[in-house]
Amino acid sequence: MTRALLLPWCLGLIGSFLAEAALRPATAPPWRRPIASLAVHLGTWSLAFGAFVLILQRPWFALVLFLALQLVVVQSSNAKSKTLREPFLCQDFEYFLDAIRHPRLYIPFFGIGLAIGASLAGLATIIGFLVFEPSLPSRHGTGTFLAGVLSIIALSALPLMAGLRRQPACRLDPVEDTHRLGLFSALWAYGLLARRPLTVTESPYAPAPEPAPPGQHLPHLVLVQSESFFDPRPWHGGLRDDLLPHLDALADQALARGPLHVPAWGANTVRTEAAILTGLDQQALGIHRFNPYHQLAHRPVPSLVAELKRLGYRTVCLHPYAASFYQRDRVMPRLGFDDFIDIRAFERDDYCGQYVGDLALADKVGRLLDEPDNKPLFVFVITMENHGPLQLDDRAEDEARDLLAADTPPLPDDCEELASYLAHLRNADRMAARLRRQLEATPRGGLLCWYGDHVPIMPEVYRHYGEPDGDTPYLLWSSRGRGDRSQASMPLEAVQLSQRIWQAVIDEAQRAHDGWNQDHREQA
């Protein structure tokens, strides 16, 4: 029995280090890691091996299955590092389930061929080992089998617990932590940290003035989180200056505008989303910065939504996708939204490409603004039209050619993603124009804030033209025309934009109230 377990255990331990060596960026070699991290690796492999043997009753099958699963994590990490500049984290395990629920969002980045090949290889391996490897209980008896396997599981706890107690502290830099600690140790460290609840002691928002601005003077507020939106003109250098004419006009008259430093690259929308809606920075979120909605689904925190609701706003979240994605159906009510309008409110005719189009969202916002309600309205719009994978998009490349400058050569053959992206940007610009007209037509007037959550995923395009800096544009515009065309661009962090929006609501209400008082004094 001992011999039957010892050889696959030894070979599997070596194999786990070899599989980890395929990570890119690479981890530090084992001899350069802390002893505690090596103990965690040893304990993790031993515990997993024992558990798999207990279930499968076949040690070689357990070895192959574990290494296959480890390679799936390694490949996922490499794909994530290539597209998102970040390795696989413990928080990412839930995305394997999301890949089954929403395959279009994930499988193309992982590799459709690899996913099919891995599935077929896994099925063949399972069948092969079940047929050719006899079970240990049939060879050594059930009692001996249980004693041997349970001993491995019990002994594996010793290095694992000792290593976790003495492991160096994480710096919450995923690339650096994974390199320094190794894959298993980094996964354990981030997973244990994530169990600590998020605690927020004070609101990041300035208190509302006393007395609060009268409700009739509060402006409507439309806040648009434009999916994968950034201005590609400075980055590419060969696009027409009038690529985004309506957004340019809004920026010229904006209360504030400039580059927005967002905590996400290519994906992880909820990082930027949470920063805007809560005003909580990376320091306040700690380990929960990587997916804040894990905590926000369970506990309330101060939010821009709640502050606006206290002023008397009706609060609506509008997102043309499944409400359960990222647990938004649980998070948004906790943040203070009265209503959450999701994909069920749209028809097939509303689609533009793979997802509901931006113009359909603008029309939905217009209908909300037209509803006979004497309350000011706050609408948070999370768009989807620009969402990848852009290589699966069917937008015509001819439309994108019109957006290139006259002396710019055609896009390379492997830059179809950029062609699709530019075509969708035109609709984002038209959406902004439509929202502007809607707010100008309302008697109450309103504020429009527009920003991108992150830059798009276009690795082949970036290989040709270089990567953008990761910032996205923002603008904050008022229909009351208070913008200063000479105002300089103002770089902001995402949490600073959240606070700037809150202050703009108060300022606009106060100006309207002061103007109303002045008119009445003059009439008197």
Secondary structure in CASP SS format (residue, H / E / C, confidence):
PFRMAT SS
TARGET T0000
AUTHOR 0000-0000-0000
METHOD secondary structure of the structure
MODEL  1
M C 1.00
T H 1.00
R H 1.00
A H 1.00
L H 1.00
L H 1.00
L H 1.00
P H 1.00
W H 1.00
C H 1.00
L H 1.00
G H 1.00
L H 1.00
I H 1.00
G H 1.00
S H 1.00
F H 1.00
L H 1.00
A H 1.00
E H 1.00
A C 1.00
A C 1.00
L C 1.00
R C 1.00
P C 1.00
A C 1.00
T C 1.00
A C 1.00
P C 1.00
P H 1.00
W H 1.00
R H 1.00
R C 1.00
P C 1.00
I H 1.00
A H 1.00
S H 1.00
L H 1.00
A H 1.00
V H 1.00
H H 1.00
L H 1.00
G H 1.00
T H 1.00
W H 1.00
S H 1.00
L H 1.00
A H 1.00
F H 1.00
G H 1.00
A H 1.00
F H 1.00
V H 1.00
L H 1.00
I H 1.00
L H 1.00
Q C 1.00
R C 1.00
P H 1.00
W H 1.00
F H 1.00
A H 1.00
L H 1.00
V H 1.00
L H 1.00
F H 1.00
L H 1.00
A H 1.00
L H 1.00
Q H 1.00
L H 1.00
V H 1.00
V H 1.00
V H 1.00
Q H 1.00
S H 1.00
S H 1.00
N H 1.00
A H 1.00
K H 1.00
S H 1.00
K H 1.00
T H 1.00
L H 1.00
R C 1.00
E C 1.00
P C 1.00
F C 1.00
L C 1.00
C H 1.00
Q H 1.00
D H 1.00
F H 1.00
E H 1.00
Y H 1.00
F H 1.00
L H 1.00
D H 1.00
A H 1.00
I H 1.00
R H 1.00
H C 1.00
P H 1.00
R H 1.00
L H 1.00
Y H 1.00
I H 1.00
P H 1.00
F H 1.00
F H 1.00
G C 1.00
I H 1.00
G H 1.00
L H 1.00
A H 1.00
I H 1.00
G H 1.00
A H 1.00
S H 1.00
L H 1.00
A H 1.00
G H 1.00
L H 1.00
A H 1.00
T H 1.00
I H 1.00
I H 1.00
G H 1.00
F H 1.00
L H 1.00
V H 1.00
F H 1.00
E C 1.00
P C 1.00
S C 1.00
L H 1.00
P H 1.00
S H 1.00
R H 1.00
H H 1.00
G C 1.00
T H 1.00
G H 1.00
T H 1.00
F H 1.00
L H 1.00
A H 1.00
G H 1.00
V H 1.00
L H 1.00
S H 1.00
I H 1.00
I H 1.00
A H 1.00
L H 1.00
S H 1.00
A H 1.00
L H 1.00
P H 1.00
L H 1.00
M H 1.00
A H 1.00
G H 1.00
L H 1.00
R H 1.00
R H 1.00
Q C 1.00
P C 1.00
A C 1.00
C C 1.00
R C 1.00
L C 1.00
D C 1.00
P H 1.00
V H 1.00
E H 1.00
D H 1.00
T H 1.00
H H 1.00
R H 1.00
L H 1.00
G C 1.00
L H 1.00
F H 1.00
S H 1.00
A H 1.00
L H 1.00
W H 1.00
A H 1.00
Y H 1.00
G H 1.00
L H 1.00
L H 1.00
A H 1.00
R C 1.00
R C 1.00
P C 1.00
L C 1.00
T C 1.00
V C 1.00
T C 1.00
E C 1.00
S C 1.00
P C 1.00
Y C 1.00
A C 1.00
P C 1.00
A C 1.00
P C 1.00
E C 1.00
P C 1.00
A C 1.00
P C 1.00
P C 1.00
G H 1.00
Q H 1.00
H H 1.00
L C 1.00
P C 1.00
H E 1.00
L E 1.00
V E 1.00
L E 1.00
V E 1.00
Q E 1.00
S E 1.00
E C 1.00
S C 1.00
F C 1.00
F C 1.00
D C 1.00
P C 1.00
R H 1.00
P H 1.00
W H 1.00
H H 1.00
G C 1.00
G C 1.00
L E 1.00
R C 1.00
D C 1.00
D C 1.00
L C 1.00
L C 1.00
P H 1.00
H H 1.00
L H 1.00
D H 1.00
A H 1.00
L H 1.00
A H 1.00
D H 1.00
Q C 1.00
A C 1.00
L C 1.00
A E 1.00
R E 1.00
G E 1.00
P E 1.00
L E 1.00
H E 1.00
V C 1.00
P C 1.00
A C 1.00
W C 1.00
G C 1.00
A C 1.00
N C 1.00
T H 1.00
V H 1.00
R H 1.00
T H 1.00
E H 1.00
A H 1.00
A H 1.00
I H 1.00
L H 1.00
T H 1.00
G C 1.00
L C 1.00
D C 1.00
Q H 1.00
Q H 1.00
A H 1.00
L H 1.00
G H 1.00
I H 1.00
H H 1.00
R H 1.00
F H 1.00
N C 1.00
P C 1.00
Y H 1.00
H H 1.00
Q H 1.00
L H 1.00
A C 1.00
H C 1.00
R C 1.00
P C 1.00
V C 1.00
P C 1.00
S C 1.00
L H 1.00
V H 1.00
A H 1.00
E H 1.00
L H 1.00
K H 1.00
R H 1.00
L H 1.00
G C 1.00
Y C 1.00
R E 1.00
T E 1.00
V E 1.00
C E 1.00
L E 1.00
H C 1.00
P C 1.00
Y C 1.00
A C 1.00
A C 1.00
S C 1.00
F H 1.00
Y H 1.00
Q H 1.00
R H 1.00
D H 1.00
R H 1.00
V H 1.00
M H 1.00
P H 1.00
R H 1.00
L H 1.00
G C 1.00
F C 1.00
D C 1.00
D E 1.00
F E 1.00
I E 1.00
D C 1.00
I H 1.00
R H 1.00
A H 1.00
F C 1.00
E C 1.00
R H 1.00
D H 1.00
D H 1.00
Y E 1.00
C E 1.00
G C 1.00
Q C 1.00
Y E 1.00
V E 1.00
G C 1.00
D H 1.00
L H 1.00
A H 1.00
L H 1.00
A H 1.00
D H 1.00
K H 1.00
V H 1.00
G H 1.00
R H 1.00
L H 1.00
L H 1.00
D H 1.00
E C 1.00
P C 1.00
D C 1.00
N C 1.00
K C 1.00
P C 1.00
L E 1.00
F E 1.00
V E 1.00
F E 1.00
V E 1.00
I E 1.00
T C 1.00
M C 1.00
E C 1.00
N C 1.00
H C 1.00
G C 1.00
P C 1.00
L H 1.00
Q H 1.00
L H 1.00
D C 1.00
D C 1.00
R C 1.00
A C 1.00
E H 1.00
D H 1.00
E H 1.00
A H 1.00
R H 1.00
D C 1.00
L C 1.00
L E 1.00
A C 1.00
A C 1.00
D C 1.00
T C 1.00
P C 1.00
P C 1.00
L C 1.00
P C 1.00
D C 1.00
D C 1.00
C C 1.00
E H 1.00
E H 1.00
L H 1.00
A H 1.00
S H 1.00
Y H 1.00
L H 1.00
A H 1.00
H H 1.00
L H 1.00
R H 1.00
N H 1.00
A H 1.00
D H 1.00
R H 1.00
M H 1.00
A H 1.00
A H 1.00
R H 1.00
L H 1.00
R H 1.00
R H 1.00
Q H 1.00
L H 1.00
E H 1.00
A H 1.00
T C 1.00
P C 1.00
R C 1.00
G C 1.00
G E 1.00
L E 1.00
L E 1.00
C E 1.00
W E 1.00
Y E 1.00
G E 1.00
D C 1.00
H C 1.00
V C 1.00
P C 1.00
I C 1.00
M C 1.00
P H 1.00
E H 1.00
V H 1.00
Y H 1.00
R H 1.00
H H 1.00
Y H 1.00
G C 1.00
E C 1.00
P C 1.00
D C 1.00
G C 1.00
D C 1.00
T E 1.00
P E 1.00
Y E 1.00
L E 1.00
L E 1.00
W E 1.00
S E 1.00
S C 1.00
R C 1.00
G C 1.00
R C 1.00
G C 1.00
D C 1.00
R C 1.00
S C 1.00
Q C 1.00
A C 1.00
S C 1.00
M C 1.00
P C 1.00
L E 1.00
E E 1.00
A H 1.00
V H 1.00
Q H 1.00
L H 1.00
S H 1.00
Q H 1.00
R H 1.00
I H 1.00
W H 1.00
Q H 1.00
A H 1.00
V H 1.00
I H 1.00
D H 1.00
E H 1.00
A H 1.00
Q H 1.00
R H 1.00
A H 1.00
H H 1.00
D H 1.00
G H 1.00
W H 1.00
N H 1.00
Q H 1.00
D H 1.00
H H 1.00
R H 1.00
E H 1.00
Q H 1.00
A C 1.00
END
